[in-house]
Amino acid sequence: MTSFNLLLWIAAGCALQLAIYLSINFWRHWQGYQALRDRDAELNLPVTIDAAKKVAEATSAAWSGYRNFRVARKVVEDNVQSISSYYLVPEDRQALPPFLPGQYLTFQLALPSATVGTEEIIRCYSLSDAPRPDGYRVSIKRVLPPQGSNAAPGRSSSYFHDQVDVGALLRVPG
Ligand SMILES: Cc1cc2nc3c(=O)[nH]c(=O)nc-3n(C[C@H](O)[C@H](O)[C@H](O)COP(=O)(O)OP(=O)(O)OC[C@H]3O[C@@H](n4cnc5c(N)ncnc54)[C@H](O)[C@@H]3O)c2cc1C
């Protein structure tokens, strides 16, 4: 056998191995895909228009401009008082838009400034309750300075924990 023939055999061997590897992978993925399809069919999941409609409603229904929310209830959630939940009711008493898991409110806070007057800061907090038309809930963790740092603690989370109580008014851009 010449060295050229030997090279051809080696190349053919490599090609065969690659083909086998790709076929096995394809087969595995195909089986996984079929299993998922069978499970969806068994559970009869509403994957189509209903789900798309819900997403569209929840993402397009936020208000324009601002809405004010009154804190109706504040609940400390843990023993070390590091997480508190705030139950918020819209001042205008109009029904609230629905939301999907992962959606959040953006708060525009006017905090006392170190220099003069107040300073505006913006922070986001996830909606932590099931959707309901008359109120939202957010749960906020107090943010401490990084270990060994003498930086100030988190501004917004400290403000919520230390200053925001029942009756406080919060401004929420849509
Ligand atoms: C979409 C979204 C959803 C979120 N949902 C939630 C939620 O549901 N609940 C929740 O608790 N949080 C949530 N967060 C996080 C939240 O928005 C804030 O980022 C968090 O509360 C910290 O903000 P703060 O103003 O308290 O801290 P900041 O004032 O922003 O400080 C952050 C950190 O930096 C340190 N720091 C400040 N100044 C210095 C400095 N000069 N040098 C070194 N370090 C410094 C502070 O000590 C603190 O540790 C969410 C964020 C996003 C984007």
The ligand as a Tripos MOL2 file, in Angstrom:
@<TRIPOS>MOLECULE
LIG
   53    58     1     0     0
SMALL
NO_CHARGES

@<TRIPOS>ATOM
      1 C1        -35.2060   44.6200   36.9560 C.3       1 LIG1
      2 C2        -34.7230   44.7000   38.3970 C.ar      1 LIG1
      3 C3        -35.4920   44.1560   39.3950 C.ar      1 LIG1
      4 C4        -35.0540   44.2140   40.7170 C.ar      1 LIG1
      5 N1        -35.8400   43.6720   41.6890 N.ar      1 LIG1
      6 C5        -35.4450   43.7270   42.9670 C.ar      1 LIG1
      7 C6        -36.2870   43.1880   44.0100 C.ar      1 LIG1
      8 O1        -37.3750   42.6450   43.7640 O.2       1 LIG1
      9 N2        -35.8640   43.3080   45.2930 N.ar      1 LIG1
     10 C7        -34.6530   43.9120   45.6230 C.ar      1 LIG1
     11 O2        -34.3270   43.9770   46.8250 O.2       1 LIG1
     12 N3        -33.8550   44.4260   44.6520 N.ar      1 LIG1
     13 C8        -34.2220   44.3670   43.3360 C.ar      1 LIG1
     14 N4        -33.4250   44.9240   42.3720 N.ar      1 LIG1
     15 C9        -32.2060   45.6650   42.7700 C.3       1 LIG1
     16 C10       -32.5960   47.1310   43.1130 C.3       1 LIG1
     17 O3        -33.0910   47.7930   41.9570 O.3       1 LIG1
     18 C11       -31.4240   47.9650   43.6180 C.3       1 LIG1
     19 O4        -30.3400   47.8370   42.7320 O.3       1 LIG1
     20 C12       -30.9840   47.5650   45.0250 C.3       1 LIG1
     21 O5        -32.0380   47.7450   45.9430 O.3       1 LIG1
     22 C13       -29.7780   48.3970   45.4670 C.3       1 LIG1
     23 O6        -30.0930   49.7510   45.3460 O.3       1 LIG1
     24 P1        -29.6600   50.7900   46.4750 P.3       1 LIG1
     25 O7        -29.9990   52.1690   46.0130 O.co2     1 LIG1
     26 O8        -30.1620   50.3340   47.8040 O.co2     1 LIG1
     27 O9        -28.0780   50.6040   46.4930 O.3       1 LIG1
     28 P2        -26.9960   51.6130   45.8420 P.3       1 LIG1
     29 O10       -27.0180   52.9350   46.5300 O.co2     1 LIG1
     30 O11       -27.1810   51.5760   44.3770 O.co2     1 LIG1
     31 O12       -25.6430   50.8670   46.2700 O.3       1 LIG1
     32 C14       -25.3630   49.5630   45.7830 C.3       1 LIG1
     33 C15       -24.1360   49.0380   46.5230 C.3       1 LIG1
     34 O13       -23.0140   49.8670   46.2220 O.3       1 LIG1
     35 C16       -22.3740   50.2320   47.4400 C.3       1 LIG1
     36 N5        -21.7370   51.5430   47.2690 N.ar      1 LIG1
     37 C17       -22.3270   52.7400   47.2250 C.ar      1 LIG1
     38 N6        -21.4160   53.7100   47.0500 N.ar      1 LIG1
     39 C18       -20.2070   53.0980   46.9670 C.ar      1 LIG1
     40 C19       -18.8790   53.5430   46.7940 C.ar      1 LIG1
     41 N7        -18.6100   54.8310   46.6430 N.pl3     1 LIG1
     42 N8        -17.9090   52.6180   46.7710 N.ar      1 LIG1
     43 C20       -18.1790   51.3100   46.9070 C.ar      1 LIG1
     44 N9        -19.4280   50.8110   47.0600 N.ar      1 LIG1
     45 C21       -20.4200   51.7080   47.0910 C.ar      1 LIG1
     46 C22       -23.4610   50.2360   48.4810 C.3       1 LIG1
     47 O14       -22.9450   50.0870   49.7870 O.3       1 LIG1
     48 C23       -24.2670   49.0260   48.0440 C.3       1 LIG1
     49 O15       -23.6640   47.8570   48.5390 O.3       1 LIG1
     50 C24       -33.8260   44.8490   41.0430 C.ar      1 LIG1
     51 C25       -33.0580   45.3930   40.0240 C.ar      1 LIG1
     52 C26       -33.4930   45.3150   38.7270 C.ar      1 LIG1
     53 C27       -32.6360   45.9180   37.6460 C.3       1 LIG1
@<TRIPOS>BOND
     1     1     2 1
     2     2     3 ar
     3     2    52 ar
     4     3     4 ar
     5     4     5 ar
     6     4    50 ar
     7     5     6 ar
     8     6     7 ar
     9     6    13 1
    10     7     8 2
    11     7     9 ar
    12     9    10 ar
    13    10    11 2
    14    10    12 ar
    15    12    13 ar
    16    13    14 ar
    17    14    15 1
    18    14    50 ar
    19    15    16 1
    20    16    17 1
    21    16    18 1
    22    18    19 1
    23    18    20 1
    24    20    21 1
    25    20    22 1
    26    22    23 1
    27    23    24 1
    28    24    25 2
    29    24    26 1
    30    24    27 1
    31    27    28 1
    32    28    29 2
    33    28    30 1
    34    28    31 1
    35    31    32 1
    36    32    33 1
    37    33    34 1
    38    33    48 1
    39    34    35 1
    40    35    36 1
    41    35    46 1
    42    36    37 ar
    43    36    45 ar
    44    37    38 ar
    45    38    39 ar
    46    39    40 ar
    47    39    45 ar
    48    40    41 1
    49    40    42 ar
    50    42    43 ar
    51    43    44 ar
    52    44    45 ar
    53    46    47 1
    54    46    48 1
    55    48    49 1
    56    50    51 ar
    57    51    52 ar
    58    52    53 1
@<TRIPOS>SUBSTRUCTURE
     1 LIG1         1 GROUP 0 **** ****
